[in-house]
Amino acid sequence: MKIGVIGTGNMGRMLIEAWIEARAVAEQDIVITNRTMKKALDVQHTYPQIEVVANPEEVIQRTNIVFLCIKPLDIHPLLIELAPYWTAEHCLVSITSPIAVEQLESVVPCHVVRVIPSITNRALSGSSLITFGHRCAAHYRKYIERLFQAISTPVFIDQDITRIASDIASCGPAFFSYLLQRFIDAAVQKTNISKEMATELASDMIIGVGELLKKKMYTLPTLQEKVCVKGGITGEGIAVLEAEVGEMFAHVFEKTNAKFVEEVKKVHNQFH
């Protein structure tokens, strides 16, 4: 299979790097382009056998599977612009959550998939969220699943949980990175520890927690139970968290869902 990537920003480049590192795709089987050509050429500088072409039309003409790694509101205009180039044999993969596979199928004649990746996929870890279009053939389903098994744990989702699944798997790394930074900042503010040491300890801690969960040594509740000795210091800290976290995450999900609904409405207007 030849894979095309239209858009080599953060997520487009991340996918390319992960696939190559996992040996899921050979460099010479990837064709890319980007609106700002320098970004595509930067990728080629790292991976010289990747082919860079001047425009999306050439990507479609040279590949079987085309990944659209661009902003949601840019997708519909581009699909219309590229209408003469899509064939029934192509497979279009969108990585943006506000656009449903049914909407994509309404404007292109080809097989359609939506895959929402996570930055954790760059470490060949984390989840990727996959939704197949109704007319996506079995051979493309199998290939896409294998492609993402190489860099993640594929999770197949329905449209109704797209937003919350994305919040957890895709936005989650940013949310918890922010919380970890606040954790470090408070340690530095309240004690004599240096930011460098606090960052190192916190990073090692979060990696260790991930390993414990990955190896299924503990669940989240049992992990807390093992560390939190009754009447001990950890328990005092947990009491503060219980008192102060409150509805914080509920508010996070309310806010992200409101933004999602706003983007879905804008996209809906384009597709109808």
C-alpha positions as a printed Julia matrix, in Angstrom:
272×3 Matrix{Float64}:
   0.0    0.0    0.0
   1.1    3.54  -0.71
   0.13   6.0    2.01
  -0.42   9.7    1.41
  -0.42  12.35   4.12
  -1.94  15.75   3.42
  -0.84  18.02   6.25
   2.46  17.5    8.05
   1.83  19.58  11.16
   2.05  18.1   14.66
  -0.22  15.09  14.18
   0.64  14.34  10.56
   4.34  14.31  11.33
   3.78  12.32  14.53
   2.0    9.56  12.6
   4.75   9.39   9.97
   7.48   9.18  12.6
   5.62   6.5   14.58
   4.89   4.34  11.53
   8.49   4.44  10.38
   9.89   3.75  13.86
   7.49   0.81  14.25
   8.42  -0.41  10.75
   4.74  -0.4    9.87
   5.36   1.6    6.68
   8.53   1.99   4.63
   9.73   5.51   3.89
   9.49   4.96   0.14
   5.79   4.07   0.5
   4.87   7.49   1.94
   3.92  10.52  -0.16
   3.34  13.86   1.59
   2.45  17.47   1.02
   1.71  20.51   3.15
   0.36  23.98   2.56
   3.63  25.36   3.96
   6.03  23.27   1.91
   8.91  23.75   4.34
   7.19  21.5    6.88
   6.95  18.68   4.36
  10.58  19.18   3.33
  11.62  19.09   7.01
  10.06  15.62   7.27
  11.86  14.53   4.11
  15.14  15.84   5.53
  14.76  13.35   8.38
  13.41  10.57   6.16
  15.02  11.09   2.72
  13.1    8.33   0.93
   9.72   9.94   1.62
   8.33  11.57  -1.51
   7.27  15.21  -1.25
   4.85  16.48  -3.89
   3.63  19.96  -4.67
  -0.11  19.57  -4.01
  -2.83  17.27  -2.64
  -3.89  16.21  -6.14
  -0.54  14.49  -6.64
  -0.84  12.75  -3.27
  -4.15  11.2   -4.32
  -2.83  10.19  -7.72
   0.22   8.43  -6.24
  -1.32   6.61  -3.25
  -4.05   4.17  -2.15
  -4.75   5.48   1.37
  -4.85   9.23   1.98
  -4.68  10.67   5.5
  -6.16  14.15   5.91
  -4.3   15.78   8.8
  -5.74  19.27   8.47
  -8.16  21.49  10.41
 -11.85  20.46  10.45
 -13.12  23.52   8.58
 -10.5   23.03   5.84
 -11.63  19.48   5.04
 -14.88  20.04   3.13
 -13.47  22.73   0.79
 -10.47  20.51   0.06
 -12.62  17.44  -0.63
 -14.72  19.44  -3.1
 -11.6   20.83  -4.74
 -10.2   17.31  -5.09
 -13.47  15.76  -6.34
 -12.08  14.93  -9.83
  -9.25  12.88  -8.32
 -11.0   10.53  -5.87
 -11.88   7.08  -7.17
 -13.9    4.24  -5.68
 -10.62   2.45  -4.99
  -9.13   5.09  -2.69
  -9.38   5.02   1.09
  -9.76   8.39   2.79
  -8.78   8.64   6.45
  -9.66  11.76   8.44
  -8.1   12.36  11.86
 -10.49  15.08  13.03
 -13.3   14.36  15.5
 -16.08  16.84  14.5
 -16.6   15.27  11.07
 -18.49  11.96  11.0
 -17.67   9.22   8.51
 -21.18   9.58   7.05
 -20.46  13.2    6.2
 -17.23  12.24   4.45
 -19.01   9.47   2.54
 -21.56  12.0    1.31
 -18.95  13.9   -0.71
 -16.41  11.28  -1.83
 -16.92   8.01  -3.75
 -14.22   6.08  -1.89
 -13.8    4.0    1.27
 -13.81   6.18   4.41
 -12.3    5.82   7.88
 -11.9    8.2   10.8
  -8.95   7.65  13.13
  -8.37   9.94  16.09
  -4.75   9.45  17.18
  -3.06  10.46  20.42
   0.35  12.07  20.92
   1.14   8.95  22.99
   1.17   7.01  19.72
   4.57   8.62  19.05
   5.95   6.36  21.8
   4.13   3.42  20.15
   1.71   3.53  23.05
  -1.74   4.78  24.06
  -4.98   4.38  22.13
  -6.17   5.31  18.66
  -9.91   5.73  18.1
 -11.24   4.17  14.9
 -14.61   4.47  13.15
 -15.12   2.78   9.78
 -17.5    4.09   7.14
 -20.36   1.84   6.04
 -18.81   1.09   2.67
 -15.24   0.58   3.9
 -14.08  -2.76   2.48
 -12.68  -5.56   4.62
  -9.16  -5.31   3.18
  -8.93  -1.63   4.14
 -10.38  -2.34   7.59
  -7.74  -4.98   8.21
  -4.91  -2.8    6.9
  -5.88   0.25   8.97
  -6.26  -1.89  12.07
  -2.8   -3.43  11.56
  -1.31  -0.02  10.83
  -2.51   1.36  14.15
  -1.82  -1.82  16.1
   1.83  -1.16  15.3
   1.77   2.18  17.11
  -1.14   1.99  19.56
  -4.07   0.03  20.93
  -6.88   0.52  18.38
 -10.27   1.14  19.99
 -13.36   1.04  17.78
 -15.92   3.68  18.73
 -19.37   4.83  17.67
 -20.19   8.44  16.87
 -22.05   9.05  20.14
 -18.93   8.69  22.32
 -16.51  10.41  19.96
 -16.05  13.52  22.08
 -15.56  11.92  25.47
 -13.32   9.19  24.06
 -11.21  11.88  22.39
 -11.05  13.9   25.62
  -9.66  10.9   27.47
  -7.34   9.39  24.86
  -6.27  12.37  22.76
  -6.71  15.49  24.93
  -5.86  13.65  28.14
  -2.06  13.88  27.71
  -2.32  17.71  27.57
  -4.69  17.84  30.56
  -2.5   15.68  32.77
   0.7   17.34  31.55
  -0.79  20.63  32.77
  -1.74  19.12  36.14
   1.72  17.59  36.53
   3.33  20.97  35.86
   1.12  22.56  38.53
   2.11  19.72  40.89
   5.79  20.52  40.25
   5.31  24.29  40.55
   3.62  23.89  43.95
   6.46  21.69  45.19
   9.01  24.32  44.15
   6.96  27.15  45.64
   6.42  25.51  49.03
   9.82  23.84  49.58
  13.51  24.14  48.79
  13.46  21.56  46.01
  14.74  22.76  42.63
  12.44  22.76  39.61
  14.87  20.45  37.81
  14.79  17.84  40.58
  11.02  18.13  41.08
  10.51  17.69  37.32
  12.78  14.65  37.22
  11.06  13.01  40.19
   7.57  13.74  38.91
   8.41  12.49  35.41
   9.9    9.26  36.78
   6.85   8.85  39.01
   4.32   9.19  36.18
   6.31   6.82  33.96
   6.42   4.33  36.83
   2.66   4.58  37.36
   2.16   3.91  33.67
   4.36   0.82  33.86
   2.44  -0.53  36.88
  -0.84  -0.12  34.99
   0.6   -1.5   31.76
   1.83  -4.64  33.53
  -1.55  -4.92  35.28
   0.11  -5.06  38.68
  -2.53  -2.7   40.07
  -5.77  -1.04  39.03
  -6.14   2.68  39.7
  -8.12   2.1   42.94
  -5.74  -0.59  44.26
  -2.73   1.57  43.4
  -4.14   4.38  45.53
  -4.95   1.9   48.3
  -1.4    0.49  48.35
   0.21   3.94  48.67
  -2.37   5.52  50.92
  -1.73   4.01  54.37
  -4.61   4.71  56.74
  -3.79   7.7   58.94
  -0.6    8.42  56.99
   0.79  11.38  55.06
  -0.6   10.32  51.66
  -4.06  10.15  53.19
  -3.81  13.79  54.24
  -2.96  14.74  50.67
  -5.85  12.67  49.29
  -8.2   14.46  51.7
  -7.17  17.8   50.17
  -7.73  16.45  46.65
 -11.15  15.11  47.6
 -12.11  18.49  49.03
 -10.74  20.66  46.24
 -10.99  18.75  42.94
 -14.78  18.68  43.22
 -16.49  19.01  39.82
 -13.35  20.15  38.01
 -13.25  17.34  35.48
 -17.01  17.51  34.92
 -16.52  21.17  34.01
 -13.63  20.24  31.7
 -15.84  17.79  29.82
 -18.71  20.28  29.67
 -16.4   22.87  28.13
 -14.82  20.52  25.59
 -18.24  19.19  24.6
 -19.57  22.72  24.08
 -16.63  23.48  21.79
 -17.17  20.19  19.98
 -20.86  20.99  19.39
 -19.87  24.41  18.05
 -17.41  22.84  15.58
 -19.9   20.15  14.57
 -22.46  22.85  13.7
 -19.94  24.73  11.56
 -18.97  21.54   9.77
 -22.64  20.55   9.33
 -23.28  23.83   7.51
 -20.48  23.02   5.08
 -21.71  19.51   4.32
 -25.36  20.56   3.8
